[in-house]
């Protein structure tokens, strides 16, 4: 009796694996996600299975479920401790905006807060200078949470400001994504810790046995809170706007909001709950929530999102707003990978006569997401949408304005990863001044773009179309 060869064993194991995954994969997924994974697994069974173990398992492992309960409890404790002052600062909105605000509150846990002052910063250097200035004025604490923190010229200057603050006795905490900021964490955190600065790596890449869940859960939030009185959030990381690229025109264009007022309470609560999630250190004293400045007139609602929120709350809120649009929608995003529900909402808007404008970089910094995005252009232009290709660098600002009445702004891209996998931070603006300011910036981006011609786009080569459409099949995984 002859034993099977290694090749035969591998061949038979592939078919066994295909059969097992054909049963497993569709059990907990939407059809689009299941189809994408089954395509990979049928073509490349063993490599696909290994990839599936790292980023395909939808059911959170036990320690992730425990973290979810910790996060929910931390937010609840913070709100309960300051319920009196928190409730008094809620914004008063008209009936239409109140409907949206109630949905945001139920899905994200934060109410719309009134009496805020907002300043938008559209230049990277101006943001860094203002952040350093505010850190230099800090008296009690500096809290920074970012996806990417690089020790280039920008990161070095911010670090020096944080070190100066720590030398004055200011409590300094850096909560950085373990993947996006891994170089900084590995090389610089030991020295900074010796200077009294607390640094935590969010969602570290720990052992497969302990994890056995998605390794691509990332904290994509960009938050800075100074003394509980001033906060920054938006799309910009702590990195040079070239992101290390040598091409002179490949500059990331970001937009950041500097906020003072009651909404800082909500941003602080999100940071502190994330800090508790990673450290078990509960920080809920009155020094972290001082009486806010109330001389502004902007109502703002903070909308944290991520895989611990069920259902995908930012996704749900945006879809609801799109269906209620009456005149115009403008979307700026570096990555455009909508799921079926988003596509249906966009198509519905176009067929209702809504003026839909999508502003996206002409040149993408990522091959797969860029080509996946281009595969959608033909469909949405056919519905009547206008696509503007930004050609002054990489447009990294993420915003959605609807009818000059409401705006979404923050760290979320218009893609499946931001909708379902990343921990994101977005703001909902209801005030006319802030909505007008964001729309003014969106129109400036459109002026710096070239509108895509449908006929010219549809005449592109067959090879390009084929590559784009094949990559589109992977959209649920991107």
C-alpha positions as CSV (number, residue, x, y, z in Angstrom):
1,X,0.0,0.0,0.0
2,X,1.5,3.3,-1.1
3,X,1.2,6.4,1.0
4,X,-0.2,9.6,-0.6
5,X,2.4,12.2,-1.6
6,X,2.6,15.6,0.0
7,X,1.1,17.1,-3.1
8,X,-1.9,14.8,-2.8
9,X,-2.3,15.6,0.9
10,X,-2.2,19.3,0.1
11,X,-4.7,18.9,-2.8
12,X,-7.2,16.9,-0.7
13,X,-6.8,19.3,2.2
14,X,-7.7,22.2,0.0
15,X,-11.0,20.7,-1.0
16,X,-11.8,19.7,2.6
17,X,-11.0,23.3,3.6
18,X,-13.2,24.7,0.8
19,X,-16.1,22.6,2.0
20,X,-15.7,23.6,5.7
21,X,-15.5,27.3,4.8
22,X,-18.5,27.1,2.5
23,X,-20.5,26.2,5.6
24,X,-18.7,28.5,8.1
25,X,-18.3,31.8,6.2
26,X,-22.0,32.6,5.3
27,X,-23.2,32.0,8.9
28,X,-22.6,35.4,10.4
29,X,-22.1,37.7,7.4
30,X,-24.0,39.9,4.9
31,X,-24.0,38.3,1.4
32,X,-21.5,40.8,0.0
33,X,-18.9,40.0,2.8
34,X,-19.5,36.3,2.5
35,X,-19.1,36.4,-1.3
36,X,-15.8,38.2,-1.1
37,X,-14.4,35.8,1.4
38,X,-15.6,32.7,-0.4
39,X,-14.0,33.9,-3.6
40,X,-10.6,34.2,-1.9
41,X,-11.0,30.9,-0.1
42,X,-12.1,29.0,-3.3
43,X,-9.2,30.4,-5.3
44,X,-6.5,30.2,-2.6
45,X,-7.7,27.9,0.2
46,X,-4.8,27.9,2.6
47,X,-3.5,31.4,2.2
48,X,-7.1,32.6,2.3
49,X,-7.8,30.6,5.5
50,X,-4.7,32.1,7.2
51,X,-5.9,35.6,6.2
52,X,-9.4,34.8,7.4
53,X,-8.1,33.9,10.9
54,X,-6.5,37.3,11.2
55,X,-9.1,39.7,9.7
56,X,-12.1,37.6,8.7
57,X,-13.6,36.3,12.0
58,X,-16.7,38.5,12.7
59,X,-17.5,37.1,16.1
60,X,-15.5,39.1,18.8
61,X,-13.4,36.9,21.1
62,X,-14.2,36.9,24.8
63,X,-11.7,39.5,25.7
64,X,-13.1,41.9,23.1
65,X,-16.6,41.3,24.5
66,X,-15.3,42.1,27.9
67,X,-13.7,45.3,26.5
68,X,-17.0,46.3,25.0
69,X,-18.7,46.0,28.3
70,X,-16.0,48.0,30.0
71,X,-16.3,50.8,27.4
72,X,-20.1,51.0,27.7
73,X,-19.8,51.0,31.5
74,X,-17.0,53.7,31.5
75,X,-19.1,56.0,29.3
76,X,-22.2,55.4,31.5
77,X,-20.2,56.1,34.7
78,X,-18.9,59.4,33.3
79,X,-22.3,60.6,32.3
80,X,-23.8,59.6,35.6
81,X,-21.1,61.4,37.6
82,X,-21.8,64.6,35.8
83,X,-25.4,64.1,34.8
84,X,-26.6,67.4,36.3
85,X,-24.3,69.8,34.5
86,X,-24.3,67.6,31.3
87,X,-28.1,67.7,30.9
88,X,-28.2,71.5,31.5
89,X,-25.9,72.1,28.6
90,X,-27.9,70.2,25.9
91,X,-28.6,72.2,22.8
92,X,-32.1,73.3,21.8
93,X,-32.8,72.3,18.1
94,X,-35.7,72.7,15.7
95,X,-37.9,69.7,15.0
96,X,-36.1,68.5,11.9
97,X,-32.6,68.7,13.4
98,X,-34.0,67.3,16.7
99,X,-35.0,64.1,14.9
100,X,-31.5,63.6,13.6
101,X,-30.0,64.5,17.0
102,X,-32.1,61.9,18.8
103,X,-31.0,59.2,16.4
104,X,-27.3,60.2,16.9
105,X,-27.8,60.2,20.7
106,X,-29.4,56.7,20.7
107,X,-26.7,55.3,18.5
108,X,-23.6,57.0,20.0
109,X,-24.7,57.9,23.5
110,X,-23.9,61.6,23.3
111,X,-26.4,64.5,23.3
112,X,-26.1,67.7,21.2
113,X,-24.4,70.3,23.3
114,X,-25.0,74.0,22.9
115,X,-22.9,77.2,23.4
116,X,-19.7,76.0,21.7
117,X,-17.1,78.0,19.8
118,X,-15.6,76.4,16.8
119,X,-12.6,77.3,14.6
120,X,-11.8,75.3,11.5
121,X,-8.1,74.9,10.5
122,X,-7.4,73.8,7.0
123,X,-3.6,74.1,7.0
124,X,-1.5,71.4,8.6
125,X,1.2,73.8,10.0
126,X,-1.5,76.1,11.5
127,X,-3.0,73.1,13.3
128,X,0.3,72.0,14.7
129,X,1.2,75.5,15.8
130,X,-2.1,76.0,17.6
131,X,-1.9,72.6,19.2
132,X,1.6,73.3,20.5
133,X,0.4,76.7,21.8
134,X,-2.4,75.2,23.7
135,X,-0.2,72.4,25.1
136,X,2.2,75.1,26.3
137,X,-0.7,76.8,28.1
138,X,-1.9,73.6,29.8
139,X,-2.2,73.6,33.6
140,X,-3.6,70.2,34.5
141,X,-3.6,67.7,31.7
142,X,-2.9,67.0,28.0
143,X,-4.7,64.1,26.3
144,X,-3.7,63.1,22.8
145,X,-5.3,60.2,20.8
146,X,-4.1,59.6,17.2
147,X,-4.0,56.9,14.7
148,X,-0.6,58.0,13.3
149,X,2.1,59.7,15.4
150,X,5.4,59.9,13.6
151,X,8.7,61.3,15.1
152,X,9.4,63.5,12.1
153,X,9.8,67.3,12.4
154,X,6.1,67.6,13.2
155,X,6.0,64.8,15.8
156,X,9.3,66.0,17.3
157,X,7.8,69.5,17.9
158,X,4.6,68.2,19.4
159,X,6.7,65.8,21.7
160,X,8.8,68.7,22.8
161,X,5.7,70.6,23.8
162,X,4.4,67.6,25.7
163,X,7.8,67.2,27.5
164,X,7.6,70.9,28.5
165,X,4.1,70.4,29.9
166,X,5.2,67.3,31.8
167,X,8.1,69.2,33.3
168,X,5.6,71.7,34.7
169,X,3.7,68.9,36.5
170,X,1.0,68.6,33.8
171,X,-0.5,65.1,33.4
172,X,0.3,64.0,29.9
173,X,-1.3,60.9,28.2
174,X,-0.8,59.7,24.7
175,X,-3.2,57.0,23.4
176,X,-1.8,55.8,20.1
177,X,-2.9,53.1,17.7
178,X,-0.5,50.1,18.0
179,X,-0.3,49.6,14.3
180,X,-0.5,53.2,12.9
181,X,2.0,54.5,15.4
182,X,4.1,51.4,15.9
183,X,7.5,53.0,15.0
184,X,6.9,55.9,17.4
185,X,5.8,53.6,20.2
186,X,8.7,51.2,19.8
187,X,11.4,53.9,19.5
188,X,10.3,56.9,21.5
189,X,7.9,55.7,24.2
190,X,10.6,54.4,26.7
191,X,12.3,57.8,26.8
192,X,9.1,59.7,27.1
193,X,7.9,57.5,29.9
194,X,11.0,58.3,31.8
195,X,10.0,62.0,31.6
196,X,6.7,61.2,33.2
197,X,4.5,60.9,30.1
198,X,2.0,58.1,30.0
199,X,1.9,56.3,26.6
200,X,-0.5,53.4,25.7
201,X,-0.7,51.4,22.6
202,X,-4.3,50.9,21.6
203,X,-5.3,47.5,20.3
204,X,-1.8,45.9,20.3
205,X,-1.0,43.0,18.1
206,X,-1.0,40.3,20.7
207,X,-0.9,36.5,20.3
208,X,-3.2,34.7,17.9
209,X,-4.4,32.3,20.5
210,X,-5.5,35.1,22.8
211,X,-6.8,37.2,20.0
212,X,-8.4,34.9,17.5
213,X,-10.5,37.8,16.3
214,X,-9.9,40.6,13.9
215,X,-6.4,42.0,14.0
216,X,-7.6,45.0,11.9
217,X,-9.7,46.7,14.6
218,X,-7.9,50.0,14.7
219,X,-8.5,53.3,16.6
220,X,-8.6,55.8,13.7
221,X,-9.7,58.7,16.0
222,X,-7.8,62.0,16.2
223,X,-8.5,63.7,19.5
224,X,-6.6,66.3,21.6
225,X,-8.1,67.6,24.9
226,X,-6.3,70.3,26.9
227,X,-7.3,70.9,30.5
228,X,-10.9,69.7,29.6
229,X,-11.5,73.2,28.2
230,X,-10.2,73.0,24.6
231,X,-10.3,70.1,22.1
232,X,-9.2,69.3,18.6
233,X,-10.6,66.7,16.3
234,X,-10.8,66.1,12.5
235,X,-8.8,64.2,9.9
236,X,-5.1,65.2,10.6
237,X,-2.6,62.9,12.3
238,X,0.6,64.0,13.9
239,X,2.8,63.6,10.9
240,X,4.3,65.8,8.2
241,X,1.6,66.4,5.5
242,X,3.8,64.6,2.9
243,X,3.6,61.4,5.0
244,X,7.3,60.8,4.0
245,X,6.7,60.9,0.2
246,X,9.2,62.7,-2.0
247,X,6.7,63.9,-4.6
248,X,6.2,67.6,-4.2
249,X,2.5,67.5,-5.1
250,X,1.6,64.6,-2.9
251,X,0.5,66.6,0.1
252,X,-2.3,65.5,2.4
253,X,-5.0,68.1,2.8
254,X,-6.7,67.9,6.1
255,X,-9.4,69.8,8.1
256,X,-9.4,70.1,11.9
257,X,-11.9,71.7,14.3
258,X,-10.7,73.5,17.4
259,X,-13.5,73.5,20.0
260,X,-14.2,75.2,23.3
261,X,-17.4,74.8,25.2
262,X,-19.6,72.0,26.5
263,X,-18.9,69.6,23.5
264,X,-15.4,69.2,25.0
265,X,-17.1,67.3,27.8
266,X,-18.1,64.6,25.2
267,X,-14.7,64.4,23.5
268,X,-13.1,64.1,26.9
269,X,-15.5,61.3,27.9
270,X,-14.6,59.4,24.7
271,X,-10.9,59.7,25.4
272,X,-11.2,58.7,29.0
273,X,-13.3,55.7,28.2
274,X,-10.8,54.6,25.6
275,X,-8.0,55.2,28.1
276,X,-9.8,53.0,30.6
277,X,-10.3,50.3,28.0
278,X,-6.5,50.1,27.5
279,X,-5.3,50.7,31.1
280,X,-8.0,49.9,33.6
281,X,-7.3,53.4,35.0
282,X,-10.6,55.2,35.6
283,X,-10.2,59.0,35.4
284,X,-13.4,60.7,36.3
285,X,-12.5,63.5,38.7
286,X,-13.9,67.0,38.4
287,X,-10.5,68.3,37.2
288,X,-11.1,66.4,33.9
289,X,-14.5,68.0,33.5
290,X,-14.2,71.7,34.6
291,X,-17.1,74.1,34.0
292,X,-17.0,74.8,30.3
293,X,-16.9,78.1,28.5
294,X,-20.4,78.9,27.3
295,X,-19.9,82.1,25.3
296,X,-20.3,80.4,21.9
297,X,-23.4,79.7,19.9
298,X,-22.7,76.5,18.1
299,X,-24.6,73.3,18.8
300,X,-22.4,70.2,18.3
301,X,-23.0,66.5,18.8
302,X,-20.1,64.1,19.2
303,X,-20.6,60.7,17.5
304,X,-18.1,58.0,18.5
305,X,-18.3,54.9,16.4
306,X,-16.6,51.5,16.1
307,X,-17.2,47.7,16.1
308,X,-18.4,47.7,19.7
309,X,-21.4,49.8,18.7
310,X,-24.3,47.8,17.4
311,X,-25.5,48.3,14.8
312,X,-22.9,50.2,12.9
313,X,-24.0,53.6,14.2
314,X,-22.2,56.1,12.0
315,X,-23.3,54.1,8.9
316,X,-26.9,54.1,10.1
317,X,-26.9,57.8,10.9
318,X,-25.4,58.9,7.6
319,X,-27.9,56.7,5.6
320,X,-30.8,58.3,7.5
321,X,-29.5,61.8,6.7
322,X,-29.0,60.9,3.0
323,X,-32.6,59.7,2.7
324,X,-33.9,62.9,4.3
325,X,-31.9,65.2,2.0
326,X,-34.0,67.7,0.0
327,X,-31.6,69.7,-2.2
328,X,-27.9,69.0,-2.1
329,X,-25.3,66.6,-0.8
330,X,-21.5,67.2,-0.9
331,X,-19.2,64.4,0.2
332,X,-15.4,64.8,0.6
333,X,-13.4,61.7,1.3
334,X,-10.0,60.2,0.5
335,X,-11.6,56.7,0.1
336,X,-14.9,55.9,-1.5
337,X,-16.0,52.3,-1.0
338,X,-19.7,52.3,-0.2
339,X,-21.7,49.1,0.7
340,X,-25.0,48.2,-0.9
341,X,-27.0,50.2,1.6
342,X,-25.0,53.4,1.0
343,X,-25.2,52.9,-2.7
344,X,-29.0,52.6,-2.5
345,X,-29.2,55.8,-0.4
346,X,-27.1,57.7,-2.9
347,X,-29.1,56.4,-5.9
348,X,-32.3,57.3,-4.1
349,X,-31.0,60.9,-3.6
350,X,-30.1,61.3,-7.2
351,X,-33.4,59.9,-8.4
352,X,-35.2,62.4,-6.2
353,X,-33.4,65.2,-8.0
354,X,-30.8,65.9,-5.2
355,X,-27.6,67.6,-6.4
356,X,-25.0,65.0,-5.3
357,X,-21.4,65.9,-5.4
358,X,-18.5,63.6,-4.6
359,X,-15.0,65.2,-4.1
360,X,-12.2,62.6,-4.0
361,X,-8.5,62.7,-4.8
362,X,-7.5,62.3,-8.4
363,X,-4.5,60.3,-7.3
364,X,-5.0,57.7,-4.5
365,X,-2.2,56.8,-2.1
366,X,-3.4,53.2,-2.0
367,X,-3.7,50.9,-5.0
368,X,-6.6,48.6,-3.9
369,X,-8.9,51.2,-2.3
370,X,-8.2,53.6,-5.2
371,X,-9.2,51.2,-7.9
372,X,-12.2,49.9,-5.9
373,X,-13.4,53.5,-5.7
374,X,-13.0,54.1,-9.4
375,X,-15.2,51.0,-10.1
376,X,-18.2,52.9,-8.7
377,X,-17.8,56.1,-10.7
378,X,-19.7,55.0,-13.8
379,X,-22.8,53.9,-11.8
380,X,-23.1,57.0,-9.7
381,X,-22.5,59.4,-12.7
382,X,-25.2,57.5,-14.5
383,X,-27.6,58.4,-11.7
384,X,-26.8,62.1,-12.2
385,X,-24.1,62.6,-9.5
386,X,-21.1,64.8,-10.2
387,X,-17.6,63.6,-9.4
388,X,-14.8,66.1,-8.7
389,X,-11.2,64.8,-8.8
390,X,-9.1,66.9,-6.4
391,X,-5.6,67.4,-7.9
392,X,-3.9,69.6,-5.3
393,X,-2.6,66.6,-3.4
394,X,-4.4,63.9,-1.4
395,X,-7.7,65.2,-0.1
396,X,-7.8,63.7,3.4
397,X,-10.7,65.8,4.8
398,X,-13.8,63.8,5.6
399,X,-17.1,65.7,5.5
400,X,-20.7,65.4,4.4
401,X,-22.9,68.5,4.1
402,X,-26.7,68.1,3.5
403,X,-29.0,70.9,2.5
404,X,-27.0,73.6,4.3
405,X,-28.6,72.3,7.5
406,X,-26.4,69.6,8.9
407,X,-22.8,68.5,8.5
408,X,-20.9,65.4,9.4
409,X,-17.2,66.0,10.0
410,X,-14.3,64.0,11.5
411,X,-12.2,60.9,11.0
412,X,-14.5,58.6,9.1
413,X,-13.9,57.8,5.5
414,X,-16.8,57.0,3.2
415,X,-15.8,53.3,3.1
416,X,-16.8,50.0,4.7
417,X,-13.7,50.0,7.0
418,X,-14.8,53.3,8.7
419,X,-18.4,52.2,8.8
420,X,-17.8,48.9,10.5
421,X,-14.2,48.2,11.6
422,X,-12.4,51.3,12.8
423,X,-13.0,53.2,16.0
424,X,-13.8,56.7,14.6
425,X,-14.7,60.1,15.9
426,X,-17.1,62.4,14.1
427,X,-19.0,65.6,14.9
428,X,-22.4,66.5,13.8
429,X,-22.9,70.3,13.3
430,X,-26.3,71.9,13.4
431,X,-25.4,75.6,13.6
432,X,-25.7,77.6,10.4
433,X,-22.2,79.2,10.8
434,X,-20.4,75.9,11.1
435,X,-22.5,74.3,8.3
436,X,-21.7,77.3,6.1
437,X,-18.0,77.1,7.0
438,X,-17.7,73.5,6.1
439,X,-19.6,73.9,2.8
440,X,-17.3,76.9,2.0
441,X,-14.3,74.6,2.4
442,X,-16.0,71.9,0.4
443,X,-16.6,74.3,-2.5
444,X,-13.0,75.4,-2.3
445,X,-12.0,71.8,-2.7
446,X,-14.3,71.6,-5.8
447,X,-12.6,74.7,-7.2
448,X,-9.3,72.9,-7.0
449,X,-10.7,69.8,-8.7
450,X,-11.6,68.8,-12.2
451,X,-15.0,67.4,-12.9
452,X,-15.0,63.9,-14.3
453,X,-16.6,63.7,-17.7
454,X,-18.9,60.6,-17.9
455,X,-18.3,59.9,-21.6
456,X,-14.5,60.2,-21.3
457,X,-14.5,58.0,-18.2
458,X,-16.6,55.3,-19.8
459,X,-14.2,55.2,-22.8
460,X,-11.2,54.1,-20.6
461,X,-9.5,50.8,-21.6
462,X,-10.9,47.4,-21.0
463,X,-7.9,46.4,-18.9
464,X,-8.5,49.3,-16.5
465,X,-12.2,48.4,-16.2
466,X,-11.4,44.8,-15.6
467,X,-8.8,45.5,-12.9
468,X,-11.2,48.0,-11.1
469,X,-14.1,45.6,-11.3
470,X,-12.1,42.7,-10.0
471,X,-10.8,44.7,-7.1
472,X,-14.4,45.9,-6.4
473,X,-15.2,42.3,-5.5
474,X,-12.8,42.8,-2.5
475,X,-14.6,45.9,-1.3
476,X,-16.1,44.4,1.8
477,X,-12.5,43.5,2.9
478,X,-11.0,46.9,2.2
